[in-house]
Amino acid sequence: FGARYVRMLIGGVRCETRQAQEKKLLITKPWAAIPRHEAFVFLEFVEVSAVKSGWTYATYHFKEYTELVNYSAGLILPWDWSLVTLVEWYRIGLPVIIPDARWMMATIAMSYMYHSQDENSWRYIWMARFSSLMPDVWGGRSTSRPTPEGNATSRPWIEVNEKGGPSLVEQVSWWYAHTDYRM
């Protein structure tokens, strides 16, 4: 609901409000996207960089749409293949910063490797991120093989250790190219 009507709910994009205020960065919770230790190291880096550049920052906890216009930009560290947060921020005209595609694909591939090696550790360390394309989510579906052309697959999941199929990196790259993050 919100992504479609968010602009109307806040009374328009209102860029002039954003331009006239102090520089404030809104960050999605990094521990939702990467392991907790790395997330806190990342936040320390953001804090040092923000202070040097004259910015303040806050981590995103569900805010009213009208509060979002108080931020100059938003940094999203995606934790799944599709996020309503991205669409909402984009629709209200909040400049959105997303990590480089190569970094994201490496992070996603690492998450899938953890899952294939030890599912319990994966749930604890990675908190089941990017799980919508895990084979176990799609139980009962056909296990048809990938199509021969390119990396496109005829099934809605990523297979980590498949013999004769596309590599994990090829599969992650193909799916990532079809996300909203590749604007």
C-alpha positions as a printed Julia matrix, in Angstrom:
183×3 Matrix{Float64}:
  0.0     0.0     0.0
  2.51    2.57    1.18
  4.89    2.42   -1.75
  2.15    3.36   -4.17
  0.52    6.11   -2.11
  3.43    7.4    -0.01
  3.87   10.58   -2.06
  0.22   11.47   -1.54
  0.38   10.63    2.18
  3.2    13.12    2.82
  1.75   15.86    0.62
  4.17   15.6    -2.32
  7.9    15.19   -2.74
  8.88   18.51   -1.07
 12.53   18.64   -2.18
 12.74   22.27   -1.07
 12.31   21.13    2.55
 15.18   18.67    2.17
 17.51   21.24    0.57
 17.02   23.86    3.3
 17.99   21.64    6.23
 21.13   20.16    7.72
 22.59   17.13    5.94
 21.09   14.01    7.52
 21.57   10.45    6.29
 19.05    7.72    7.08
 20.53    4.21    7.05
 18.65    0.93    7.01
 19.86   -1.29    9.84
 23.09   -2.8     8.48
 22.82   -5.81   10.81
 19.75   -6.78    8.79
 21.95   -7.21    5.69
 25.33   -8.4     6.91
 26.6   -10.26   10.0
 26.36   -8.23   13.21
 30.09   -7.69   13.79
 30.67   -6.44   10.24
 27.58   -4.23   10.57
 28.96   -2.43   13.6
 32.33   -1.94   11.88
 30.41   -0.52    8.91
 28.51    1.9    11.19
 31.79    3.1    12.75
 33.08    3.83    9.24
 29.85    5.71    8.38
 30.05    7.72   11.59
 33.66    8.82   10.95
 32.88    9.62    7.31
 29.7    11.51    8.2
 31.38   13.66   10.85
 34.22   14.55    8.46
 31.69   15.58    5.81
 29.39   17.55    8.1
 26.55   15.01    8.05
 24.59   13.39   10.83
 22.99    9.97   10.49
 20.35    7.78   12.05
 19.5     4.13   11.61
 16.07    3.47   10.2
 13.39    2.33   12.59
  9.91    2.43   11.13
  9.18    6.11   10.72
  6.1     7.98    9.72
  6.22    8.97    6.08
  6.12   12.63    7.06
  9.35   12.16    9.07
 11.24   10.87    6.03
 11.33   14.32    4.43
 13.62   15.43    7.27
 16.48   13.4     5.76
 18.76   14.5     2.93
 19.45   10.98    1.66
 18.96    7.33    2.52
 21.46    4.47    2.47
 19.93    1.04    1.91
 21.88   -2.15    2.54
 19.48   -4.68    0.99
 18.7    -7.81    3.03
 16.38   -9.47    0.54
 15.73   -9.53   -3.19
 12.98   -6.91   -2.99
 12.32   -4.21   -0.37
  9.29   -1.97   -0.02
 11.55    0.52    1.8
 13.45    1.19   -1.42
 10.27    1.9    -3.36
  8.87    4.13   -0.61
 12.03    6.22   -0.34
 12.31    6.47   -4.1
  8.66    7.55   -4.46
  9.03   10.44   -2.0
 12.08   11.73   -3.82
 14.61   10.83   -1.13
 17.97   10.33   -2.84
 18.8     6.64   -2.32
 22.32    5.27   -2.0
 22.81    1.55   -2.65
 26.09   -0.38   -2.46
 27.89   -1.25   -5.67
 26.37   -4.23   -7.52
 29.61   -6.24   -7.28
 29.72   -5.8    -3.5
 26.06   -6.78   -3.21
 26.49   -9.86   -5.41
 29.53  -10.98   -3.37
 27.58  -10.48   -0.13
 24.6   -12.44   -1.46
 26.82  -15.26   -2.77
 28.53  -15.48    0.63
 25.14  -15.78    2.31
 24.21  -18.66   -0.02
 27.55  -20.39    0.6
 26.99  -20.23    4.37
 23.5   -21.7     3.88
 24.82  -24.6     1.81
 27.51  -25.45    4.38
 25.7   -25.06    7.71
 22.08  -23.93    7.79
 22.03  -23.39   11.57
 25.06  -21.08   11.46
 23.53  -19.32    8.47
 20.34  -18.61   10.42
 22.38  -17.27   13.35
 25.1   -15.34   11.48
 23.19  -14.22    8.39
 19.71  -14.19   10.02
 18.21  -15.98    7.0
 18.83  -13.06    4.62
 18.13  -13.31    0.88
 16.17  -16.45    1.68
 13.36  -16.07   -0.86
 15.46  -17.8    -3.55
 16.61  -20.7    -1.36
 15.51  -24.09   -2.77
 13.82  -25.15    0.5
 11.44  -22.19    0.23
 10.24  -23.59   -3.08
  9.67  -27.18   -1.9
  7.34  -29.18   -4.14
  8.18  -27.2    -7.26
  9.66  -28.68  -10.41
 13.44  -28.95  -10.38
 13.86  -28.22  -14.07
 17.38  -27.5   -15.24
 18.65  -24.03  -16.18
 18.04  -22.95  -19.74
 21.1   -23.16  -21.99
 21.04  -19.5   -23.03
 22.87  -17.22  -20.61
 22.38  -17.46  -16.86
 18.58  -17.31  -16.95
 16.93  -20.13  -15.11
 13.54  -21.71  -15.51
 13.17  -22.18  -11.76
 12.68  -19.57   -9.06
 15.65  -20.41   -6.83
 19.43  -20.48   -6.65
 21.2   -23.84   -6.5
 24.64  -23.63   -4.85
 26.32  -26.95   -5.58
 24.62  -28.1    -8.76
 26.75  -30.2   -11.1
 26.75  -28.96  -14.7
 24.61  -25.9   -13.99
 25.53  -22.23  -13.78
 27.91  -21.22  -10.99
 26.65  -19.55   -7.84
 28.08  -16.21   -9.01
 26.35  -16.53  -12.4
 23.02  -17.28  -10.75
 23.31  -14.44   -8.21
 24.35  -12.05  -11.0
 21.37  -13.04  -13.14
 18.86  -12.61  -10.32
 20.45   -9.38   -9.06
 20.18   -7.87  -12.54
 16.4    -8.27  -12.2
 16.05   -6.42   -8.91
 15.05   -2.81   -8.25
 18.56   -2.2    -6.89
 19.93   -2.08  -10.45
 18.31    1.28  -11.25
